[in-house]
Each structure stands twice: as C-alpha cells, then as structure tokens.
Amino acid sequence: MPVLGADMDEGTVLEWMVKPGDEVHKGDVIAVVDTAKSAIEVESFSTGTIEQLVVGVGETVPVGTVLALITEPGGERAKPARAAPAAARTPRELAEPEPTAPAGPAPHPVSPVIRHRAHELGIDLAAVHGTGRAGAVTRADVERAAVALHQVPEQPAAPSPAAPAPRHPRSRPEAEPRAGRARVTPRARRIAAELGVDLAAVTGTGPAGAVREADIRQAAGAGTPAPAAAASAARSAAERNQSMRQAIARLMARSKREIPHYYVTNTADMTQSMSWLHDRNRELEVSQRLVPAALLLKAAALAARQVAELNGYWVDGAFRPAEAVHLGVAISLRGGGLLTPAIHDVASLELGDLMARMRDLVARARSGRLRGSELTDATITVTNLGDQGVESVYGVIYPPQVALVGFGRITERPVAAGGLVGARPVVTTTLAADHRATDGYTGARYLTAMSDLLQRPEEL
C-alpha cells in the first residue's frame, strides 16, 4: 500500500484491475485504492507477472502492507516497498522502491538517508550485505533485510497462478478477479451495492467494456436513485467529507507544528501579460484559449527553477533539491475539501500543453480518477483563489515540501509609471516558505523572479 500523500495512514482496496498470471509493466494501473480524500489509481512499481493478490477487495490496510506479489523477468520476486513515515522521505520515495545499483567489490560508507531508513525498520547495518556500486548498501538491501527480519520468505520461482500459495492472513479468494471480468468504476460499484444489482449480470458500455453508473441504473430499472439509496449516498458523501477534513487537519496541524513558516508578498504588474494573452487568444480556437492561471503557473515553475532552494524537500534535517519542477496545484472538490495533484515538469511545457494538463487534472480530481504518482510527486505547491475574489492568500506548506505559492485576484489598481498614474491590472503573489531551508532573502528573490517573468509573457 503506497503512501498517496503525506497525510495518508491507510487505504482500502476498491478494485483489482489485474489477476494472477497477468503481465504488467512499471506504471500500469493495477488497482484502485480508496483514501481519506479520493479513490486513487495505483500503478505497478515493477515489470513482471502478477503472482498473487494478497489483500482482498474491501479490505483496509496500513501503508506499507504488501498488496500483491509480482515475479520479475528472470524469476525473481519484486521487493515490496515498505513505507516509512511520510515526513522521512520525499514523495517519489513514498511511492516506489529505490533501484538497486550494480554490485562492486569494495565496501562503501552508508548514506545518511539509508542509515535513517535502516533505523526506522530496525535493521543492523553491520549485518547487511551491500549490492550497490563499490559495495554500497542501498535502500533495496535494507528493505530486503527487513523482509527477512519480518519472516517473509523469498522464493526463487512463482507458484502457479491457478493455485497461489497463501501469503497473508488478509488474503481472500474474492481478491482475485474472475478471468475476463470487466472493469467497474468505484462509483458504479457503490451504486450497485445500494440498488442490489449483481455486477456479473451487467454489461458495461464504458471504455473497454467498463461498467459505469448509468449501466447499473439501467440494470436496476431506476432512472433516479430511490429515497433510501439517495439517503445512503448522502451519508457516504458526508462521511467521506468528514474523513477528508480530518486528514487535512492532521497534515496542516503537523505542518504548522514542525515547519517554521515565513511569508513574503509582492504585487506583480500584469499589464504585459494580459495584453499578450488577449492577442494570443484571438489566434486560437475557443477550446484552446488560455486563461491567466496558465501564465501564473508557468511563471511560478520557471521561478522555482531559477531559485532552486525552494524546489524540493526537507528530509532528515536537510534540504534535498528536486531535479525538475513538479507543480502541485490545490484543487477544491465540489463536495468539500481539496486535493493537490502535481503537473509534472511544468518548466518545460508549452503554455498550450500546460493549459490542457491543467484542465485534465481538475476534471479527473473532481471525478476521482487521479493516479498515485500525481499525488506524490509535487516539489512545490501553488494555490490560486483569485477566481473566488480573494486578493491574497497565505498558505500552509505541504510537508516535506519547503514552499507554497499563493495567487490572488487580478484586479485594476492605480500604478505610477513614468511619472504618470494609471489603472493597471496587478496580482498579489505570496510565498510561504520553510525557514529551516531558506530565509526571507531567498523568498524575495523568488517573488521578484516571478514578477519579472510576468513582464515577458512571450518567453513563458
């Protein structure tokens, strides 16, 4: 069970998209997991063959629990990624195990990160054989030792998919989907339970034969939910909202308790950006037109690339810079609460591509179709409340990140330029930053860089 966000402690398996014997590749969606905030598609950490589904549909397990066993090409079992507390690792490390480097002949010092991981798992490093370069102990070595310590035996070959060996007390026969079973969306599964519909008798009309809510209602002969079903759905939505608020409360309380925040603010002149945007949109189809938020996000990403001290994570008492800018975007949900999925490598995207990804991300976040990697990769987060009429926002940092950028409403104000006062569009930008990683001077450099970029929109 991966950690799909710093505030996640456990998850519920809603659906398996694979069965024993299926071939999977790294990045393939293999399961749908319900968290306190949303139903998330979980991707495979390895390429190989599904050996056994360990956790059954409907079971709630802590993060770090083995969900499935995968045999990699060559017959070796993929090592399970046992999750440490979210504060101890970067979001990427929360989601997948570290690859093993080639073996070397000579011993090598153990890195502080690996030493910290070994301490969390209770592993004596003196007893661990390093398989990394020059004999270095890798994360995989430590976790392999943890597997042995917890008496999870490794096997040289996978058992027959037809009769997998029991490996976990939570394993259930129903965890293994029937051959050829169509995919069922999480919402359709809930509606089917409420209306008493047998999923095996429903023909799906969605992509690849997926069973959707409309298929369930048609099978039940109900165009609208019955009063009892509607009440049950309302209770379920209220419970999810309450669970989400509790998860957000825990994370934000931890952030304020552990992170010494400092705030800086600036007012950026948007005259050039708005004029350029108006001219550019006249050349584009209506469906492809840009909104000011695209310019703001791109400027935030490029500024983070310039001031790299704000783009990364605070881990093991030190700042760890990220290799690329993965911009977390705070998205409010219709039922209440919010998610902060990431748009990857924003600094290298064209504005049109960024706009398309932003629309897609918002739509999937609000329909519960996000992937796990989108919730664990953000290196710096942006929150934009301008469309709500807010002029400025002072955010709370999402650990283990070290900065959060806030945008307010673009509004006209009197601005003095060249000895004359005129009305110009401006936006208030704010930065909440971790004082352990940087100071106000660095924060000021970042806001200044972002303001300068907005004066040259043709370069965004």
Secondary structure, 3 states (H helix, E strand, C coil): CCCCCCCCCEEEEEEECCCCCCEECCCCEEEEEECCCCEEEEECCCCEEEEEECCCCCCEEECCCCCEEEECCCCCECCCCCCCCHHHCCHHHHHCCCCCCCCCCCCCCCCHHHHHHHHHHCCCHHHCCCCCHHHCCCHHHHHHHHHHHCCCCCCCCCCCCCCCCCCCCCCCHHHCCCCCCCCECHHHHHHHHHHCCCHHHCCCCCHHHCECHHHHHHHHCCCCCCHHHHHHHHHHHHHHHHHHHHHHHHHHHHHHHHCCEEEEEEEEECHHHHHHHHHHHHCCCHHHCCCHHHHHHHHHHHHHHHCHHHCEEEECCEEEECCCCCEEECEECCCCCEECCEECCHHHCCHHHHHHHHHHHHHHHHHCCEEHHHHCCCCEEEEECHHHCCCCCCCCCCCCECEEEEECCCEEEEEEECCEEEEEEEEEEEEEEECCCCCHHHHHHHHHHHHHHHCCHHHC
